[in-house]
Amino acid sequence: MEQEPAPLTRHLRVRQDRGHTVLEFRGEIDIAAALEIAPYLDRVTAHPDVRLVIDLRQVDFFDCSGLRLLYRARARLLDQDGELRLVCTHPLTLRIMRVTGLTRLLPAHPTLDAALGQPEATSGSL
């Protein structure tokens, strides 16, 4: 697969790390940010066997639009035999994810190293 240049947008940075594509969400992840991020997320998750990490450590605000991005990425990757890991430390974001049940499906790691050091099977099912 040919690698495209990493997008540099207000809400997203993309890079490669240890065989994973890392999407770093930044700032306020609301509907406007989700509209900006979704095309990149869809492009990355369209290929089989993708190993993706979504890093939320630089996120200041996270609403249901952000949750939809995570659920969509997870569903697309499971359909393509891919893998999704999440990095998140923000207490309010973690609370939203816990209340909606997302932490059962996609456990959050406190650091990128912790997420990348995890065994292969990280996306659970209900």
Secondary structure, DSSP 4 states (H G I P E B T S, - for coil): -PPPPPPB-SSEEEEEETTEEEEEEEEEESHHHHHHHHHHHHHHHTSTT-EEEEEEEEEEEE-HHHHHHHHHHHHHHHHTT-EEEEE---HHHHHHHHHHTHHHHS-EESSHHHHHTS-S------
